[in-house]
């Protein structure tokens, strides 16, 4: 058995069902792999963690990988090998009855978010695509869960927006038994940044150069796990709960179903299956990130993602269960 340390974007939760179902069904073991799992503090933080040298692979935001690669010599950094989210989950949560109805209504407003939050990090891209300057928005650090931040926004009028993921925010409110989901609306980045992808499995340059067979096994097992979890979401959540999820079964199931309906439901899924990308679309997203984030160099789509380790298309094309 070859041991791989894999850093996920979070501790066990609904959207990670594919990984934990693959673990419980011995799909990684079938590939001769033993996985040591750990969880980061978000999708962008997971990408940053790959630079520590402590992990063979991480699961995090592919746009953050673009930023990382731009700071490295071409061809020397990590690479995405399986893209799970074919639509970005990034959002700003606002009061449903508040003053923010369109992206440009954020001008002059105060937004709260964790410093490591991917939506906060890529807000310059959202602002640019929406036609305003990020400097015209007051962005402040925040502590506490997304649900707590949204509650403060609604009840205490603490700012006009909260950065996060759509389903993470809904799950956090549900976990608190908060009544404020009905009072919350989302400005989703996918509306103005339709070319953005989301979370991807990323491997180190060292693994790419020394053990491509291990990568192929890792990707094949992951793909099988996602396939099974999409076909049987409850089995996926059973696995998540068995690995120590913090939130309830119901909240994790809802969170996973929301992920399937939002982040994994782009129409290109029918053509490309799960895990692959449209190279032209990915190239456009690289350009958007490069310009908005003022990166040192533009990252080529082929440097960012390789489809070489994906199983055959027929093994990755399937329709989700109704739950």
ROMARTI-319308 format. One record per residue: y negated, z negated, x of N, C-alpha, C in turn; residue in three letters. Coordinates in steps of 0.2 Angstrom, whole numbers, plus 5000, padded with zeros to 4 digits. Atoms other than C-alpha are relative to their C-alpha. Layout:
REM residues N
SITE   n.y   n.z   n.x  ca.y  ca.z  ca.x   c.y   c.z   c.x  residuo
SITE     Y     Z     X     Y     Z     X     Y     Z     X      ala
...
REM end
This chain:
REM residues 323
SITE   n.y   n.z   n.x  ca.y  ca.z  ca.x   c.y   c.z   c.x  residuo
SITE  5006  5000  5004  5000  5000  5000  4994  5000  5004      unk
SITE  5007  5000  4997  4982  5004  5006  4996  4996  4996      unk
SITE  5005  5004  5004  4969  4991  5001  4993  5003  5000      unk
SITE  5007  4998  5000  4952  4997  4995  4996  4995  4996      unk
SITE  5005  5005  5003  4938  4986  4991  4995  5005  4996      unk
SITE  5004  4996  5004  4929  4993  4976  4994  4996  4996      unk
SITE  5005  5004  5003  4912  4987  4970  4997  5003  4994      unk
SITE  5002  4997  5006  4908  4990  4952  4993  4998  4998      unk
SITE  5007  5002  5001  4891  4989  4944  4999  4993  4997      unk
SITE  5000  5006  5003  4895  4973  4935  5007  4997  5000      unk
SITE  4994  5003  5001  4908  4960  4932  5003  5003  4994      unk
SITE  4997  4997  5005  4921  4965  4919  4996  5000  4993      unk
SITE  5004  4999  5006  4913  4972  4903  5003  5007  4997      unk
SITE  4997  4995  5004  4917  4985  4890  4999  5007  5003      unk
SITE  5001  4993  4997  4910  5001  4899  5005  5001  5006      unk
SITE  4995  5000  4994  4922  4997  4914  5007  5000  4998      unk
SITE  4993  5000  5002  4937  4998  4903  5005  5005  5003      unk
SITE  4996  4996  4996  4944  5013  4912  5003  4998  5006      unk
SITE  4998  5003  4994  4945  5004  4928  5006  4995  4999      unk
SITE  4995  5006  5000  4954  4989  4922  5006  5002  4996      unk
SITE  4994  4998  5004  4966  4998  4910  5004  5004  5006      unk
SITE  4996  4997  4995  4971  5009  4925  5003  4995  5005      unk
SITE  4997  5005  4996  4974  4993  4935  5006  4997  4997      unk
SITE  4995  5003  5003  4984  4985  4922  5006  5004  4998      unk
SITE  4994  4995  5001  4995  5001  4919  5002  5002  5007      unk
SITE  4997  4998  4993  4998  5002  4938  4998  5007  5002      unk
SITE  5002  4993  4998  4989  5019  4940  4998  5000  5007      unk
SITE  5002  5001  4993  4982  5013  4957  5006  4999  5004      unk
SITE  4994  5002  4997  4998  5006  4962  5005  5007  5001      unk
SITE  4997  4994  5000  5006  5023  4958  4998  5005  5005      unk
SITE  5003  4996  4994  4994  5031  4971  5001  4996  5006      unk
SITE  5000  5004  4994  4999  5018  4984  4994  4996  5002      unk
SITE  5006  5003  4999  4983  5009  4982  5000  4993  4997      unk
SITE  5001  5007  5002  4979  4990  4980  4992  5000  5000      unk
SITE  5007  5000  5001  4961  4988  4973  4998  4993  5000      unk
SITE  5004  5006  5000  4950  4973  4977  4994  5001  4996      unk
SITE  5006  4999  5004  4937  4972  4963  4995  4995  5001      unk
SITE  5005  5005  5001  4920  4964  4963  4994  5004  4996      unk
SITE  5006  4998  5004  4904  4966  4953  4993  4999  5003      unk
SITE  5007  5000  4997  4886  4970  4958  4995  4998  4994      unk
SITE  5005  5002  5005  4870  4966  4949  4997  5006  4997      unk
SITE  5002  4994  5004  4868  4983  4941  5002  5006  5004      unk
SITE  4998  4994  4998  4870  5001  4944  4997  5003  5006      unk
SITE  5004  4998  4994  4857  5004  4957  5002  4995  5006      unk
SITE  4998  5005  4995  4862  4988  4966  5007  5002  5003      unk
SITE  4993  4998  4997  4880  4994  4968  4999  5006  5005      unk
SITE  5001  4994  4995  4874  5010  4977  4997  4997  5006      unk
SITE  5003  5003  4994  4864  4999  4989  5005  4997  5004      unk
SITE  4995  5004  4997  4879  4989  4992  5005  5004  5005      unk
SITE  4995  4996  4996  4889  5003  4999  4998  5001  5008      unk
SITE  5002  4999  4993  4878  5003  5015  5002  4994  5004      unk
SITE  4998  5006  4997  4884  4985  5019  5007  5002  5005      unk
SITE  4994  4999  4997  4901  4993  5025  5006  4995  4998      unk
SITE  4995  5005  5002  4910  4980  5015  5005  5003  4995      unk
SITE  4996  4996  5005  4917  4993  5002  5001  5007  5001      unk
SITE  4998  4993  4999  4926  5009  5002  4997  5004  4995      unk
SITE  5003  4996  5006  4919  5014  4985  4996  4995  4996      unk
SITE  5004  5003  5005  4906  5009  4973  4999  5004  4993      unk
SITE  5001  4996  5006  4903  5013  4955  4992  4998  4997      unk
SITE  5007  5001  5002  4884  5015  4951  4996  5006  4998      unk
SITE  5005  4994  5002  4869  5026  4947  5000  5005  5005      unk
SITE  5000  4994  4995  4870  5043  4954  4993  5002  5002      unk
SITE  5007  4998  4998  4851  5045  4954  4998  4995  5006      unk
SITE  5001  5004  4994  4851  5030  4966  5003  5002  5006      unk
SITE  4997  4997  4994  4863  5039  4977  4996  5005  5003      unk
SITE  5004  4995  4998  4851  5053  4978  4994  4997  5004      unk
SITE  5005  5003  4996  4838  5041  4984  5002  4998  5007      unk
SITE  4996  5003  4994  4850  5033  4997  5001  5006  5005      unk
SITE  4999  4995  4995  4855  5050  5004  4994  5003  5003      unk
SITE  5006  4997  4997  4837  5056  5006  4998  4997  5006      unk
SITE  5002  5004  4994  4835  5042  5019  5004  5001  5006      unk
SITE  4995  4999  4995  4850  5048  5029  5000  5007  5002      unk
SITE  4999  4993  4997  4853  5063  5040  5005  5004  4995      unk
SITE  4995  4996  5005  4862  5077  5029  5007  5000  5002      unk
SITE  4993  4999  4999  4880  5076  5028  5003  4993  5003      unk
SITE  4997  5006  4996  4882  5058  5035  5001  4994  4995      unk
SITE  5000  5006  5005  4881  5047  5019  5006  5001  4995      unk
SITE  4995  5000  5005  4892  5043  5004  5000  5006  4995      unk
SITE  5000  4994  5004  4897  5055  4991  5003  4998  4993      unk
SITE  4997  5001  5007  4900  5054  4972  5006  5005  4999      unk
SITE  4994  4996  5001  4918  5060  4967  5002  5000  4993      unk
SITE  4998  5000  5007  4919  5056  4949  4994  4997  4996      unk
SITE  5006  5002  5004  4904  5055  4937  5003  4999  4993      unk
SITE  4997  5002  5007  4909  5045  4921  4994  5001  4995      unk
SITE  5005  4999  5005  4892  5046  4912  4996  5007  5001      unk
SITE  5003  4994  5000  4886  5063  4908  4993  5000  4997      unk
SITE  5007  5000  5003  4870  5057  4900  4997  4993  5003      unk
SITE  5002  5007  4997  4859  5043  4908  4999  4995  4994      unk
SITE  5000  5006  5005  4859  5026  4899  4993  4997  5001      unk
SITE  5006  5003  4999  4841  5022  4905  4996  5000  4994      unk
SITE  5004  5000  5006  4829  5016  4892  4994  4995  5001      unk
SITE  5005  5006  5001  4813  5005  4888  5001  4998  4993      unk
SITE  5000  5003  5007  4816  4994  4873  4993  4998  4998      unk
SITE  5006  5002  5003  4801  4992  4862  5001  4997  4993      unk
SITE  4999  5003  5007  4797  4983  4846  5000  5006  4995      unk
SITE  4999  4995  5005  4802  4994  4831  4993  5001  4996      unk
SITE  5006  5000  5004  4785  4990  4822  4994  4999  5005      unk
SITE  5005  5001  4995  4775  4989  4838  4995  5006  5001      unk
SITE  5005  4995  4999  4761  5000  4845  5003  5006  5004      unk
SITE  4997  4994  4996  4773  5011  4856  5005  5004  4996      unk
SITE  4996  4996  5004  4780  5025  4846  5002  5006  5004      unk
SITE  4998  4994  4995  4780  5039  4860  4999  4998  5007      unk
SITE  5001  5002  4993  4781  5038  4879  4993  4999  5002      unk
SITE  5007  5000  4998  4763  5041  4881  4996  4994  4997      unk
SITE  5003  5007  5002  4759  5025  4871  5001  4995  5005      unk
SITE  4999  5006  4995  4766  5015  4886  4994  5000  5004      unk
SITE  5006  5000  4995  4749  5019  4895  4996  4994  4998      unk
SITE  5004  5006  5001  4740  5003  4897  5004  4994  4997      unk
SITE  4996  5006  5003  4754  4992  4891  5004  4997  5006      unk
SITE  4997  5004  4995  4764  4979  4900  5008  5000  4999      unk
SITE  4993  5000  5001  4783  4981  4903  5003  4995  5005      unk
SITE  4997  5005  4996  4795  4968  4910  5007  5003  5002      unk
SITE  4994  4998  4998  4811  4971  4920  5002  4997  5006      unk
SITE  4998  5002  4993  4822  4965  4934  4999  5005  5005      unk
SITE  5002  4995  4994  4817  4972  4951  5006  5005  5001      unk
SITE  4994  4995  4998  4835  4980  4953  5002  5004  4994      unk
SITE  4998  4997  5005  4835  4987  4936  4999  5008  5001      unk
SITE  5000  4993  4999  4839  5006  4936  4994  5003  4996      unk
SITE  5005  4997  5004  4827  5010  4922  4993  4999  5003      unk
SITE  5006  5002  4997  4813  5001  4931  4999  5004  5006      unk
SITE  5000  4996  4994  4817  5010  4947  4998  5007  4999      unk
SITE  5002  4993  5001  4816  5027  4940  4995  5001  4994      unk
SITE  5005  4999  5005  4802  5024  4928  4995  5005  5002      unk
SITE  5004  4995  4998  4791  5035  4939  5002  5007  4998      unk
SITE  4998  4993  5003  4802  5050  4934  4999  5001  4993      unk
SITE  5001  5000  5007  4801  5045  4916  4993  5002  4999      unk
SITE  5007  4999  5001  4782  5044  4917  4998  5007  5002      unk
SITE  5002  4994  4998  4780  5060  4926  5003  5006  4995      unk
SITE  4997  4995  5005  4792  5070  4914  4996  4999  4993      unk
SITE  5003  5001  5007  4782  5062  4899  4992  5001  5001      unk
SITE  5007  4998  4999  4765  5067  4907  4995  4995  5001      unk
SITE  5005  5005  4999  4757  5051  4912  5002  4997  5007      unk
SITE  5000  5003  4993  4754  5041  4929  5003  4993  4999      unk
SITE  4996  5007  5000  4766  5026  4932  4995  4995  5001      unk
SITE  5005  5005  4998  4750  5017  4939  4996  4998  4994      unk
SITE  5004  5002  5006  4743  5016  4921  5004  4996  4996      unk
SITE  4996  5004  5004  4757  5005  4916  5001  4993  5004      unk
SITE  4999  5006  4997  4758  4986  4920  5007  4998  5000      unk
SITE  4993  5001  4999  4775  4983  4927  5001  4993  5003      unk
SITE  4999  5007  4998  4781  4964  4929  5007  4998  5001      unk
SITE  4993  5003  4999  4796  4955  4936  5002  4996  4994      unk
SITE  4998  5004  5006  4806  4946  4923  5007  4997  5002      unk
SITE  4993  5003  5000  4821  4934  4923  5003  4999  4994      unk
SITE  4997  5001  5007  4834  4931  4910  5004  5006  4998      unk
SITE  4996  4994  5002  4846  4942  4901  4995  5005  4996      unk
SITE  5004  4995  5004  4840  4958  4892  4999  4998  4993      unk
SITE  5001  5002  5007  4843  4950  4875  4994  4995  5000      unk
SITE  5006  5005  4999  4831  4935  4881  4993  5004  5001      unk
SITE  5006  4997  4999  4818  4947  4887  4998  5004  4993      unk
SITE  5001  4997  5006  4819  4957  4871  4997  4995  4994      unk
SITE  5002  5006  5005  4818  4941  4860  4993  4998  5002      unk
SITE  5007  5002  4998  4802  4936  4870  4995  5005  4998      unk
SITE  5005  4995  5002  4794  4953  4867  4999  5000  4993      unk
SITE  5001  5000  5007  4797  4952  4849  4997  4994  4997      unk
SITE  5003  5006  5003  4794  4934  4845  4994  4997  5003      unk
SITE  5006  5003  4997  4781  4929  4858  4995  5006  5002      unk
SITE  5004  4995  4998  4774  4946  4860  4999  5001  5008      unk
SITE  5000  5000  4993  4778  4945  4879  5001  5007  5002      unk
SITE  5000  4993  4998  4774  4963  4884  5002  5005  4994      unk
SITE  4998  4995  5005  4777  4979  4875  5006  5004  5001      unk
SITE  4994  4996  4998  4793  4985  4883  5004  4996  5005      unk
SITE  4995  5003  4996  4809  4979  4892  5004  5006  5003      unk
SITE  4996  4995  4997  4818  4990  4905  5007  4998  4999      unk
SITE  4993  5001  5001  4837  4992  4903  5004  5006  4999      unk
SITE  4996  4995  5003  4852  5002  4897  5000  4998  4993      unk
SITE  5000  5001  5007  4853  5005  4879  5006  4995  4997      unk
SITE  4995  5004  5002  4870  4998  4876  5001  4993  5003      unk
SITE  5000  5007  4997  4868  4983  4888  4995  4996  4996      unk
SITE  5004  5004  5004  4853  4978  4878  5002  4998  4993      unk
SITE  4997  5002  5006  4862  4979  4862  5005  4995  5000      unk
SITE  4995  5005  4999  4876  4969  4869  4998  4994  5001      unk
SITE  5003  5006  4998  4865  4956  4876  4997  4996  4993      unk
SITE  5002  5002  5006  4857  4954  4859  5006  4997  4995      unk
SITE  4994  5002  5004  4874  4953  4850  5003  4994  5003      unk
SITE  4997  5006  4997  4880  4940  4862  4996  4994  4998      unk
SITE  5004  5006  5001  4866  4929  4858  4999  4999  4992      unk
SITE  5000  5000  5007  4869  4932  4839  4992  5001  4998      unk
SITE  5007  4999  5001  4851  4938  4839  4999  5005  4994      unk
SITE  5001  4995  5006  4844  4946  4823  4995  5006  5002      unk
SITE  5005  4995  4998  4832  4957  4833  5002  5007  5002      unk
SITE  4998  4993  4998  4843  4972  4836  4996  5005  4995      unk
SITE  5003  4996  5005  4835  4979  4819  4993  5000  5002      unk
SITE  5007  5000  4999  4818  4975  4826  4998  5004  5007      unk
SITE  5001  4997  4994  4821  4985  4842  5001  5008  5000      unk
SITE  4999  4993  4999  4819  5003  4846  5000  5002  5007      unk
SITE  4999  4998  4993  4823  5013  4862  4996  5007  5001      unk
SITE  5003  4994  4997  4813  5026  4872  5005  5002  5005      unk
SITE  4995  4998  4995  4828  5034  4880  4998  5005  5005      unk
SITE  5002  4995  4994  4825  5043  4897  5004  5007  4999      unk
SITE  4996  4994  5000  4838  5056  4892  4996  5005  4995      unk
SITE  5004  4996  5004  4825  5063  4879  4995  5004  5004      unk
SITE  5005  4996  4996  4813  5068  4893  5003  5002  5007      unk
SITE  4997  4998  4994  4825  5069  4907  5008  5002  4999      unk
SITE  4994  4998  5002  4840  5078  4900  5005  5002  5005      unk
SITE  4995  4998  4994  4847  5083  4917  5003  4994  5004      unk
SITE  4998  5006  4996  4849  5065  4923  5007  4999  4998      unk
SITE  4994  5003  5002  4867  5059  4924  5000  4993  5001      unk
SITE  5000  5007  4999  4872  5041  4925  5005  4997  5005      unk
SITE  4996  5003  4995  4886  5031  4933  5005  5004  5003      unk
SITE  4995  4996  4996  4898  5038  4946  5003  4996  5005      unk
SITE  4996  5003  4995  4912  5033  4957  4998  5003  5007      unk
SITE  5003  4997  4994  4905  5035  4975  5004  4997  5006      unk
SITE  4996  5002  4995  4915  5034  4991  4996  5000  5007      unk
SITE  5003  5000  4994  4910  5031  5009  5001  5006  5004      unk
SITE  4999  4994  4995  4908  5044  5023  5006  4999  5004      unk
SITE  4994  5001  4996  4921  5035  5033  5007  5002  4996      unk
SITE  4994  4998  5004  4934  5037  5019  5001  5007  4999      unk
SITE  5000  4993  5001  4929  5055  5016  5003  5003  5006      unk
SITE  4998  4997  4994  4933  5058  5034  5007  4998  5003      unk
SITE  4994  5002  4997  4948  5048  5037  5006  5000  4995      unk
SITE  4995  5001  5005  4958  5047  5021  4999  5003  4993      unk
SITE  5001  4997  5006  4955  5060  5008  5005  5000  4995      unk
SITE  4994  5001  5005  4972  5057  5000  4999  4994  4996      unk
SITE  5001  5006  5004  4967  5040  4996  4994  5001  4995      unk
SITE  5005  4999  5005  4951  5046  4987  5003  5004  4995      unk
SITE  4997  4996  5006  4961  5059  4977  5004  4995  4996      unk
SITE  4996  5005  5004  4973  5044  4972  4995  4996  4996      unk
SITE  5005  5005  5003  4958  5033  4968  4997  5004  4994      unk
SITE  5003  4996  5006  4950  5047  4957  5005  5002  4995      unk
SITE  4995  4998  5005  4966  5052  4949  5002  4994  4995      unk
SITE  4999  5006  5004  4970  5034  4944  4994  4998  4995      unk
SITE  5006  5002  5004  4952  5031  4938  5000  5005  4994      unk
SITE  5000  4995  5006  4953  5047  4927  5005  4998  4995      unk
SITE  4995  5002  5005  4969  5042  4919  4998  4994  4996      unk
SITE  5002  5006  5004  4962  5025  4915  4995  5001  4995      unk
SITE  5005  4998  5005  4947  5032  4907  5003  5004  4994      unk
SITE  4996  4996  5005  4958  5045  4898  5003  4995  4995      unk
SITE  4997  5004  5004  4968  5031  4891  4995  4995  4996      unk
SITE  5005  5005  5004  4953  5019  4886  4997  5004  4995      unk
SITE  5004  4996  5005  4944  5033  4877  5005  5002  4994      unk
SITE  4995  4999  5006  4960  5037  4867  5002  4994  4996      unk
SITE  4999  5006  5003  4963  5019  4864  4996  4994  5002      unk
SITE  5005  5004  4997  4947  5009  4866  5003  4992  5000      unk
SITE  4997  5007  5001  4956  4992  4860  5004  4998  5006      unk
SITE  4996  5001  4994  4968  4994  4874  4996  4999  5006      unk
SITE  5005  5001  4995  4954  4996  4886  4996  4993  5000      unk
SITE  5003  5006  5000  4945  4981  4880  5005  4994  5001      unk
SITE  4995  5005  4998  4961  4971  4881  5000  4999  5007      unk
SITE  5000  5000  4993  4961  4975  4899  4994  4996  5003      unk
SITE  5006  5003  4998  4943  4970  4901  5000  4993  4999      unk
SITE  5000  5007  5002  4946  4953  4893  5005  4997  5005      unk
SITE  4995  5003  4995  4961  4950  4904  4998  4999  5007      unk
SITE  5003  5001  4994  4951  4952  4919  4993  4996  5000      unk
SITE  5005  5005  5000  4938  4939  4914  4993  5002  4998      unk
SITE  5007  4998  5003  4924  4947  4904  4996  4994  4997      unk
SITE  5004  5005  5002  4910  4936  4900  4999  5000  4992      unk
SITE  5001  4999  5008  4906  4942  4882  5006  5000  4996      unk
SITE  4994  5000  5005  4917  4942  4867  5003  5006  5000      unk
SITE  4996  4993  5001  4930  4955  4863  4996  5004  4996      unk
SITE  5004  4996  5005  4919  4961  4848  4994  5003  5004      unk
SITE  5006  4997  4997  4904  4963  4859  5002  5005  5005      unk
SITE  4998  4995  4995  4913  4972  4873  5003  5006  4997      unk
SITE  4997  4994  5003  4922  4984  4861  4994  5004  4997      unk
SITE  5006  4996  5002  4905  4988  4853  4997  5003  5006      unk
SITE  5003  4997  4994  4898  4991  4870  5003  5006  5003      unk
SITE  4996  4995  4998  4912  5002  4875  4999  5006  4996      unk
SITE  5000  4995  5005  4911  5012  4859  4993  5003  5001      unk
SITE  5007  4997  5000  4892  5014  4861  4999  5004  5007      unk
SITE  5000  4996  4994  4895  5020  4879  5003  5007  4999      unk
SITE  4996  4994  5001  4907  5033  4873  4995  5005  4996      unk
SITE  5005  4996  5005  4894  5039  4859  4994  5002  5004      unk
SITE  5006  4998  4997  4879  5039  4871  5001  5003  5007      unk
SITE  5000  4998  4993  4882  5040  4889  5006  5005  5002      unk
SITE  4994  4995  4998  4899  5050  4889  5001  5005  4995      unk
SITE  5000  4995  5006  4895  5062  4874  4996  5006  5001      unk
SITE  5004  4994  4999  4885  5076  4882  5004  5006  4998      unk
SITE  4996  4994  5002  4891  5093  4875  5004  5003  5005      unk
SITE  4996  4996  4995  4896  5099  4892  5007  4997  5001      unk
SITE  4993  5003  4999  4911  5087  4891  5005  5004  4998      unk
SITE  4995  4995  5002  4920  5100  4881  5002  5005  5005      unk
SITE  4999  4995  4995  4918  5112  4895  5003  4998  5007      unk
SITE  4999  5003  4994  4919  5101  4910  5005  4994  5000      unk
SITE  4996  5006  5001  4930  5086  4904  4996  4994  5003      unk
SITE  5003  5006  4997  4926  5069  4911  5001  5000  5007      unk
SITE  5000  5000  4993  4921  5067  4929  4997  5005  5004      unk
SITE  5003  4995  4997  4914  5083  4933  4993  5001  4998      unk
SITE  5007  4999  5002  4896  5089  4932  4998  5008  5000      unk
SITE  5003  4994  5000  4886  5105  4929  4995  5000  5007      unk
SITE  5003  5001  4994  4880  5109  4947  4992  5002  4999      unk
SITE  5007  4998  5001  4864  5118  4941  4996  4994  4997      unk
SITE  5004  5006  5003  4859  5103  4930  5000  4994  5005      unk
SITE  5001  5005  4995  4863  5091  4944  4995  5002  5006      unk
SITE  5005  4998  4995  4852  5101  4956  4993  4999  4997      unk
SITE  5006  5001  5003  4838  5100  4944  4998  4993  5000      unk
SITE  5001  5007  4999  4840  5081  4943  4998  4998  5007      unk
SITE  5002  5002  4993  4839  5080  4962  4993  5002  5001      unk
SITE  5007  4998  5000  4823  5090  4961  4995  4995  4997      unk
SITE  5004  5005  5004  4816  5078  4948  4999  4993  5004      unk
SITE  5000  5007  4996  4821  5062  4958  4996  5001  5006      unk
SITE  5004  4999  4994  4814  5070  4974  4992  5000  4999      unk
SITE  5007  4999  5001  4797  5074  4967  4997  4993  4997      unk
SITE  5002  5006  5003  4795  5058  4956  5000  4994  5005      unk
SITE  4999  5006  4996  4801  5046  4969  4997  5001  5007      unk
SITE  5003  4998  4993  4792  5055  4984  5005  4999  5005      unk
SITE  4995  5002  4995  4808  5055  4994  4999  5004  5006      unk
SITE  5001  4997  4994  4809  5060  5012  5003  5007  5000      unk
SITE  4997  4994  5000  4820  5075  5009  5003  5002  4993      unk
SITE  4996  4998  5006  4828  5085  4994  5007  5000  5002      unk
SITE  4993  5000  5000  4846  5081  4992  5003  5006  4996      unk
SITE  4997  4995  5004  4857  5096  4988  5006  4997  4996      unk
SITE  4995  5003  5005  4869  5094  4973  5007  5000  5003      unk
SITE  4993  5000  4997  4884  5098  4984  5001  4995  5005      unk
SITE  5000  5006  4996  4879  5084  4996  5001  4994  4996      unk
SITE  4999  5006  5005  4878  5072  4981  5006  4999  4997      unk
SITE  4994  5001  5004  4894  5076  4972  5005  5006  5002      unk
SITE  4994  4995  4999  4911  5084  4976  5005  5000  4995      unk
SITE  4995  5000  5005  4923  5090  4963  5007  5001  5003      unk
SITE  4994  4999  4997  4936  5092  4976  5006  4995  4999      unk
SITE  4995  5005  5001  4946  5076  4972  5002  4999  4992      unk
SITE  4999  5001  5007  4946  5078  4953  5007  5003  4998      unk
SITE  4993  4997  5003  4963  5081  4943  4998  5006  4997      unk
SITE  5001  4994  5004  4965  5097  4934  4996  4999  4994      unk
SITE  5005  5001  5006  4953  5100  4919  5004  4998  4994      unk
SITE  4996  5002  5006  4967  5099  4906  5002  4992  5000      unk
SITE  4999  5007  5000  4970  5081  4912  4994  4996  4999      unk
SITE  5006  5004  5001  4952  5076  4910  4996  5002  4994      unk
SITE  5003  4998  5007  4948  5085  4893  5003  4997  4994      unk
SITE  4997  5004  5006  4951  5074  4878  4994  4997  4996      unk
SITE  5005  5002  5005  4942  5068  4862  5001  4992  5000      unk
SITE  5000  5007  5001  4937  5050  4860  5003  4998  4993      unk
SITE  4997  5003  5006  4946  5039  4847  4994  4998  4996      unk
SITE  5005  5003  5004  4936  5033  4832  4999  4992  5001      unk
SITE  5001  5008  4999  4939  5015  4838  5005  4997  4996      unk
REM end
